[in-house]
Amino acid sequence: MGYEEKRKQLLDEANALIEEGKLQEATAKMQEVKDLDAKHEEEAKARADFEALNAKVVAKQSGFTAAGETVPSGKQPEAKDIFATEEYEKVFMDHVQKNTPIPEKFQNAAAKSGVSDVSALIPTTLVKEIIREMKSYGNIYAKVRKLNIQGGVEVPILSLKPTASWVGEGASDDQKVQANTKVTFSYHGLECKIAMTLLASVVTLEEFKSEFIRLAVEAMAEAIDKAIINGTGSSQPLGITKDPRVPSANVITLTEEEISSWATWKKKVFAKMKKAYRKGEFIMAQGTFDSYIDGMVDTTGQPIGRVNYGIDGGENYRFGGKDVETVETDVIANFDDAAKSDVIAIFVNLKDYAINSNMEMRTVRWSDHDTNQEKQKVMMIVDGKLLDPSGVLIIKKDVKTQAQPTG
């Protein structure tokens, strides 16, 4: 059993003990969760340290750097990342707050990364923290696959989403990814504009780092989450609901009467889930879940849609044995407010969607003449696409036609 499965099992057991009033046993079970988390973090750190050491050994033995550039005989590349130092963090803080020029030694290093002299690379330490926070703040972004491959290159889907089969054995065409199916990632710029007034009063380096990360994460995670669902593919990632490769048979409509019926969901939605693609989750507006799904029962009276209240006060939503991720109405419309043919829910395994980015971020000072404010634009290159659209179900609102009176 993997870490996530084991953790979920322990939390469910602790929650059940709380509901039974067995608080002492529940406390012991929660301690098991904490011990499991600590062990997982230690293992992850040990693995990362090992991989870093192993990469250095391989590079030294092969005569190549990690980027594939030949190392001159007798010389090894400098391993230290000057953008991960406290010195550069302070330089970056002064540049953002006071527009102090970046020292030449950092500009020269940035030039090797292809960054122009009018912008400044965000310190590596801040970038890592931004990415870590985005995974917790952006509920959808946290679940998709992350890639770092060259843009503009056609990549066979099978190299990103491999499959295994016995030699000589065939597979049905509707449940395998074709080897000739390719995906190409582009270079889309995502920018977050932070008003200087929000950072000017910060005094210490730690306060600056904390505030800068918070402001960047909130805006960028929200933008990426929206793009994963609704992105047009033009100057932004191609969203799940806009991907023309989703089979037309996977687009389902539900009326107000049908969305409240478990029998209809079972026949029109769950029956469309192929066996190979049932490890997905529903994504819908909070209002749709609260109004139509929560409390739904099957023909025997067993609950089908429900809310599980975690020991940490969080709410976990389930429907028909599947997880439900609820979103704001600017991501997916609430059923009551949606127009005919608007998307009101999707079913997808988010691991079948990939975000591609080198996760290198930079800032550019910018004057907003409309508001007379000095701002810092945080910029990064991001693209995203479905790797396998075959398992996606898109559910749209239908409006029942009123019968015309006769006579």
N, C-alpha and C positions, 0 to 999 in steps of 0.2 A: 504494500500500500504506500503510495506516494505521500509527500509532506502535506499537500493541500487536502487530500482525502482524509488523512489521519487527523489533521487539525479540525476539519469540519465534523468528523465523527465525535471527537472529544467535546467540541462545543455543543453539539446536539445532545450528548449525554449529560453535560453539565446543565443545559437548559431544562432537560427532562427532570433532573434531580431537584432543581429549584422549584419547578411546578409541583413536585411531589412534597415539597417542604423539607427535603433532606439537604439543609444548607451546609452542614459540615462536609458531607460527601461531595457536594457541588464545589465547595472551596478547594478540596483536594483535587478534583477533576480540572478546575481552572489552573491550578498549579502545574498540572501535567501539560496544559497548553503552553504555559510560560516556559517550562523546561524544553518542550519540543521546539518552540520558537528560538530559544537560545542555542540549542544544538544545531538547528538549521542555519542560523547566522554564522556560527563557528565553522560549519562545514562549507558554506558558501565562501567565506573568507579564505579558508585553507585551500579550496579549489582555485580561487582567483589568484592566490599567491603562487600556487604550483604552476598554473598556466602561464603566469608572467615569467617565472623563473625558467620554465621549459621553453618559452618563446625565445628568451635570450640565448639559451644553449643552442637551439636550432639555428638561430640567426648567425651565431658565432661559427658553428660548424660548417654551415653552407656558404658563408661569405656574402649573405644578403641581409638587408635590413627587413623590417616587417613590411615595408612598402614595396619590396622587391628590387631596391636599388643596390647596386654592387658596392661593397665596402672596400675602400682602398686597402692594399696589403699592409698589414702591421697596424692598422687603425680600426678602431671600433667607434660606431656612432655614439654620440653623447645621449645617454638615456634620460637625463633630467628634463622634465617638461617645465620650461621657465614660466609658462602661463599657469602653472599649478602652485606657484610660490606665494608666500604672504607679501613679498615685495611687490609682485605684480598686482595682487589684490588691492594694495594701497594705491598703486599707480592708477589702477582702473577706477577706484573710488574718486580720486582727485580729478580724473578726466571727466567722469560723469557729473560730478557736483560743480566743479570749477572750470571745466573745459581746459584743464592743464594738458599740454601736449604729451603724447606718449613718448617716452625716451627712445632714442634711436635704436638701442640694442633690441628692444621689443618690436619696434617697427620692422627691423630687418628680419627678425624671426617670423613675424606675421606675413611679410611679403613672400616668404617661402611657402606659406599656406595659401597664397593666392588672394589675400585680403588687401584691399586698397588702403592707402594711407589716410583716407578720410574717415575710416571706421576703426573700431578697436575690437579685438577679440575679447569675448567675455572669459574671465579666468576659468580654467578647466574645472577647478573645484566648485565654482558656482554652476557651471553647466551640468555637472554630475548631479548636484543637488536639485537643480531645476527638473532634470529628467526623472529623478527619483520621486519628487513631489508630484510631477505630472501623472505618474502611474497611480498615485493614491487619489489625486484630485479629479483626474479625468477617468471616470468609471469605464467608459468605452475604450479609450486609448489604452488603458491598463491591460485589456484583454486581447488586443490585436497582436499580430506578429510584427516584430521590429526587424527591419533589414537595413543594410548599409551596402548597397551595390551601385555601380556606376549608372548614372542616368543616360537615357538615350540608347541603351543597348537592349536588344531583344533577348529576354531570358526565358527559356522553356519552363513552363509551369512545373514540370516534373522535377526540375532541379531545385525548386523552392518548396514543393509539396510532394516529396517522394512517396512511392507506393511499393509494396513488396508482393511478389506472386511466385508460385512454384514454377520452375522451368517447364515449359510445354503446356501449361495450363492457360486456358482462355478466360476472359472476364467479360461480363456483359457491358456493352457500350454505354449504357445509361448510368453505370456506377463506376466509371474509371475516368481519370483525367487523361486526355489525349496527349501524346508526346509532342505533337506538332502545335499544341496550343502555347502561345507565347504572351508575355506581358512586358510592356516597356514603361519604365518610370521616367518622368520628366523632372525638370527643375522648377518647382513652384516656391516663390518666396512668401514666407509667413512673417508678418511684422506685428509687433506690439508696441504701441506708443505710450510711454510713461512720462507724465508731466513732471518737470523738475521740482515743482513745489512739493511733491510727495516725497522727495529724497533730500531736499536741501537742508532740512532741519536735523537730519540724522548725523550724529557726531562720531560714534565709534565704528570701527570696521565691522564688528559683529552685527551691530544694528543695521548697518548699510547692507550687508550680505543678506540678512534675514528679510528686510523690507524689499530689496531688489528681487529676490527669489519669489516672494509672495506675489508681488505685482505681476511679474512675468508669467508665473505659473497659472494664475487664475485666468488671465486673458487667453494664453496660448492653448491651454488644455481645453477650454470651452470651444475655441475655434476649431481645434482638431476633432473633437467629439462631433461637432455639427457636420464637419466635412466628411467624416467617415460614414455618416448616415445620408446626408443630402448634397454632398459636394457635386458640382456640375462637371468637373473634369477640365474646365477651362480656367487656367490660372489658379487652380486648387485641385486637391485630390478628387477622384471620381467616387462618389458615394454609393452605398449599397442600393439605395432606392432609385438611383439614376443609371445604374449599369444596364445597358441594353442586352448584355449576355445572359441575364437572368431569364430562364425559360418562361415563355408566356403562360404555360400550364401551371407555373408556380405563383401566378398572380391571382389572388382570391378576393372576392367581394363579400361583404357581410352587411346586412341591413340591421336596423336597430333591434328588430325582433330576433334576428339570428345571433347577434353578438352576445345575447343573454342566455343562449341555449347551448348547453353542453353537447347535446346530440348533434347540433349543427357544427360546432367546433370539431367534434370527433370525426364527422363525416367529411367536412370540407377542408379542414386544416391538418389535423393529426394524420389523417389517412394519406395526405400528400407527402408526408415525411418518409423518405426512403430510409431503409435500414442503415445504410452507410452514413447518413447525415442526421441522425437523431440526437447527436450530442451537442445540440445547439441550445439557444435560449431565446425567449421572447423579449422584444424591446418595444415599449409602448409608453404613452403619456401616463403620468401618475393618475390623472382624472379618469382615464379609461379603465385602469385597473380597479380603482376604488369604486367606480360606478357600476361596472359590468362584470368584472372577474372575481373580485374578492367576495367570498361567501357562496360562490357557485357550487352546486352539488350535482352528483350524477344521479342516475335513475334509482339507485339504492339509498340515496341520501348521504352518501359519503362526500366530504368536502373535496372539491377539485381545485378551487382557487383560494389561497389562504396567505396570511401574513404570519411569519415566524418571528417572534421577538427575541433577539439575542440577549445574552447576559450583559453585553456592553451597551444595551439600550438601542441598538440598531435594529432595523427592520429588514427582513429577507422575504422576498415575494416568490411564491411558487404557483404554477398553474399546470395542471395535468402532468405533474412529475417533472416539469421543466422550470428552470430558474427564470425569473422575470426581472429585467433591468428597466426601471422607470426613468423617464427623461422629462425635460421641460417641454412645453408646447411649441417652442420655437425650433425644436428638433423633430418631434413627431406630434402632429395635431391630436388634441383630445377628440374623441369620437363625437361628442355633442357639438363641438365647434367646427368640425371638419365639414368640407363641402363634398359633394358626390365625387368619387374617384380619388379623393385625397388618401394618402397612406396613413393608416391609423395603428399599424403594428407590423413588425417584421419578426421572422424567426431565422436565426443565423448562428453558426458557430463562428465567433469572432476571430478564431485562429485562422480562418480561411480568408481573412482580410489582412493585408500587409501595409504598414507604414514604412516608407523608405526615406532615410535621412542620415547624413553623416553626423548629425547632432552637434555640428560646430556652429556656435552662435556669435554674433558680433553686434555692436551698437553703432548707431550713427546719430549725431546731434542734429536736431531738426527744429525749425521755427514754425509754429502754427500761427499764421497771420490772422486766421479767423477768430482765434481766442486770445491772441497776443501772449502765448505761452511758449517757453522753451521746453522741448521734449526730447527724450531719448528713444529712438526706435530700436527695439530688440528684434533682430532678424535671423531667421534660419531657413534652410532649404528643406522642404517636405513634399512628398507625394504619397499617394496611397491608392490601392486598387484591390478588388476582390481577386484572389488567386483561383478560387473555385466557386463559381456562381450556382452550380447545380443544386446545392442543398438549401439555397435561400428561398424563403417563402415571404412574399410581400402581400399584406392584407390591406385592402382598401375599403372605404365606406361606400355602401350602395344605398340608394334611396328607393323605397318601395313606391311604385307608381300607383297613384290613387285611381280607383275604378271610376270611370265616368258614369254618372247617373243615366239610366235609360228613360226614354219617353220624353 
